[in-house]
């Protein structure tokens, strides 16, 4: 059976098992585990992002030469839109979207290192 991507969906059959919302809460909780904890900051430093990816996404880093020197720094700089050397949650979403795309490619058995086919 082919998968379809419908624009509408009756959410009444999802409740109380809102797995997407639960997954998003887990992502936020993991983000908070690695945030800079100084003052009221809710930000990731390069060190925080490095620890987060090494601990929470080793499969992602092991593929496509992503464990090479400078890769995480490159991701960090790309995501740090305001160039303040810290990632807000919103800025970190760019890194998480790359990770999510990798997981999506794995689910389809696609080349994780090639160009996007979407």
C-alpha positions as a Markdown table, in Angstrom:
| # | Residue | x | y | z |
|---|---|---|---|---|
| 1 | Unk | 0.0 | 0.0 | 0.0 |
| 2 | Unk | 1.4 | 3.4 | -1.0 |
| 3 | Unk | 1.9 | 6.1 | 1.6 |
| 4 | Unk | -0.2 | 9.2 | 1.1 |
| 5 | Unk | 0.4 | 12.7 | 2.5 |
| 6 | Unk | -3.1 | 14.2 | 3.0 |
| 7 | Unk | -3.4 | 17.8 | 4.0 |
| 8 | Unk | -6.3 | 17.1 | 6.3 |
| 9 | Unk | -6.6 | 14.7 | 9.2 |
| 10 | Unk | -9.3 | 14.2 | 11.8 |
| 11 | Unk | -7.3 | 14.5 | 15.1 |
| 12 | Unk | -10.1 | 13.0 | 17.2 |
| 13 | Unk | -8.8 | 9.5 | 16.5 |
| 14 | Unk | -5.3 | 10.5 | 17.8 |
| 15 | Unk | -6.2 | 11.6 | 21.3 |
| 16 | Unk | -4.9 | 10.9 | 23.9 |
| 17 | Unk | -2.0 | 9.4 | 22.0 |
| 18 | Unk | -0.5 | 12.5 | 20.5 |
| 19 | Unk | 2.8 | 10.9 | 19.6 |
| 20 | Unk | 4.1 | 13.9 | 17.6 |
| 21 | Unk | 3.5 | 16.2 | 20.5 |
| 22 | Unk | 5.2 | 13.7 | 22.8 |
| 23 | Unk | 8.1 | 13.4 | 20.4 |
| 24 | Unk | 8.4 | 17.2 | 20.3 |
| 25 | Unk | 8.4 | 17.3 | 24.1 |
| 26 | Unk | 11.2 | 14.8 | 24.2 |
| 27 | Unk | 13.2 | 16.9 | 21.8 |
| 28 | Unk | 12.7 | 20.0 | 24.0 |
| 29 | Unk | 13.7 | 18.0 | 27.1 |
| 30 | Unk | 16.9 | 16.8 | 25.4 |
| 31 | Unk | 17.7 | 20.4 | 24.3 |
| 32 | Unk | 17.3 | 21.5 | 27.9 |
| 33 | Unk | 19.6 | 18.8 | 29.2 |
| 34 | Unk | 22.4 | 20.3 | 27.1 |
| 35 | Unk | 21.7 | 24.1 | 27.4 |
| 36 | Unk | 24.0 | 26.5 | 28.9 |
| 37 | Unk | 22.8 | 26.8 | 32.5 |
| 38 | Unk | 24.3 | 30.1 | 33.4 |
| 39 | Unk | 21.8 | 32.7 | 34.6 |
| 40 | Unk | 18.6 | 32.3 | 32.7 |
| 41 | Unk | 20.1 | 31.3 | 29.5 |
| 42 | Unk | 18.3 | 28.8 | 27.4 |
| 43 | Unk | 21.0 | 28.5 | 24.8 |
| 44 | Unk | 23.4 | 25.9 | 23.4 |
| 45 | Unk | 27.1 | 26.7 | 23.1 |
| 46 | Unk | 29.3 | 24.9 | 20.5 |
| 47 | Unk | 30.5 | 22.7 | 23.4 |
| 48 | Unk | 26.8 | 21.9 | 24.4 |
| 49 | Unk | 25.9 | 21.1 | 20.8 |
| 50 | Unk | 29.0 | 18.9 | 20.4 |
| 51 | Unk | 28.1 | 16.9 | 23.5 |
| 52 | Unk | 24.4 | 16.7 | 22.5 |
| 53 | Unk | 25.2 | 15.3 | 19.1 |
| 54 | Unk | 27.9 | 12.9 | 20.3 |
| 55 | Unk | 25.7 | 11.5 | 23.1 |
| 56 | Unk | 22.3 | 11.7 | 21.4 |
| 57 | Unk | 23.1 | 11.2 | 17.7 |
| 58 | Unk | 26.1 | 8.9 | 17.3 |
| 59 | Unk | 24.6 | 7.1 | 14.3 |
| 60 | Unk | 24.2 | 10.5 | 12.5 |
| 61 | Unk | 27.8 | 11.5 | 13.2 |
| 62 | Unk | 29.2 | 8.1 | 12.1 |
| 63 | Unk | 27.8 | 8.4 | 8.6 |
| 64 | Unk | 29.0 | 10.4 | 5.6 |
| 65 | Unk | 32.3 | 11.5 | 7.3 |
| 66 | Unk | 30.3 | 13.7 | 9.7 |
| 67 | Unk | 32.7 | 12.8 | 12.5 |
| 68 | Unk | 35.5 | 14.7 | 10.8 |
| 69 | Unk | 37.1 | 17.6 | 12.5 |
| 70 | Unk | 35.1 | 20.8 | 11.9 |
| 71 | Unk | 31.8 | 19.3 | 10.9 |
| 72 | Unk | 29.9 | 20.2 | 14.1 |
| 73 | Unk | 31.5 | 23.6 | 14.1 |
| 74 | Unk | 30.2 | 24.1 | 10.5 |
| 75 | Unk | 26.7 | 23.0 | 11.6 |
| 76 | Unk | 26.9 | 25.4 | 14.5 |
| 77 | Unk | 27.9 | 28.4 | 12.4 |
| 78 | Unk | 25.2 | 27.6 | 9.8 |
| 79 | Unk | 22.5 | 27.5 | 12.5 |
| 80 | Unk | 23.8 | 30.6 | 14.5 |
| 81 | Unk | 21.8 | 33.1 | 12.5 |
| 82 | Unk | 22.6 | 36.1 | 14.7 |
| 83 | Unk | 26.3 | 35.1 | 15.1 |
| 84 | Unk | 26.2 | 35.4 | 18.8 |
| 85 | Unk | 28.1 | 32.1 | 19.4 |
| 86 | Unk | 25.0 | 30.5 | 21.0 |
| 87 | Unk | 22.0 | 28.7 | 19.6 |
| 88 | Unk | 18.5 | 29.4 | 20.7 |
| 89 | Unk | 16.0 | 26.5 | 20.5 |
| 90 | Unk | 14.7 | 28.0 | 17.2 |
| 91 | Unk | 18.2 | 28.2 | 15.8 |
| 92 | Unk | 19.0 | 24.6 | 16.8 |
| 93 | Unk | 16.0 | 23.4 | 14.8 |
| 94 | Unk | 18.1 | 23.8 | 11.7 |
| 95 | Unk | 20.6 | 21.2 | 13.1 |
| 96 | Unk | 17.7 | 19.0 | 14.2 |
| 97 | Unk | 16.1 | 19.2 | 10.7 |
| 98 | Unk | 19.3 | 17.8 | 9.2 |
| 99 | Unk | 19.2 | 15.0 | 11.8 |
| 100 | Unk | 15.5 | 14.3 | 11.0 |
| 101 | Unk | 16.3 | 14.2 | 7.3 |
| 102 | Unk | 19.0 | 11.6 | 8.0 |
| 103 | Unk | 16.5 | 9.4 | 10.0 |
| 104 | Unk | 14.0 | 9.8 | 7.2 |
| 105 | Unk | 16.5 | 8.6 | 4.6 |
| 106 | Unk | 17.3 | 5.6 | 6.8 |
| 107 | Unk | 13.6 | 4.8 | 7.0 |
| 108 | Unk | 13.5 | 4.6 | 3.2 |
| 109 | Unk | 16.8 | 2.8 | 2.8 |
| 110 | Unk | 18.2 | 5.7 | 0.8 |
| 111 | Unk | 21.7 | 7.0 | 0.4 |
| 112 | Unk | 22.3 | 9.1 | 3.5 |
| 113 | Unk | 25.2 | 11.0 | 1.9 |
| 114 | Unk | 23.7 | 11.8 | -1.5 |
| 115 | Unk | 21.6 | 14.7 | -2.6 |
| 116 | Unk | 18.0 | 15.0 | -1.3 |
| 117 | Unk | 15.5 | 13.3 | -3.6 |
| 118 | Unk | 12.4 | 15.2 | -2.4 |
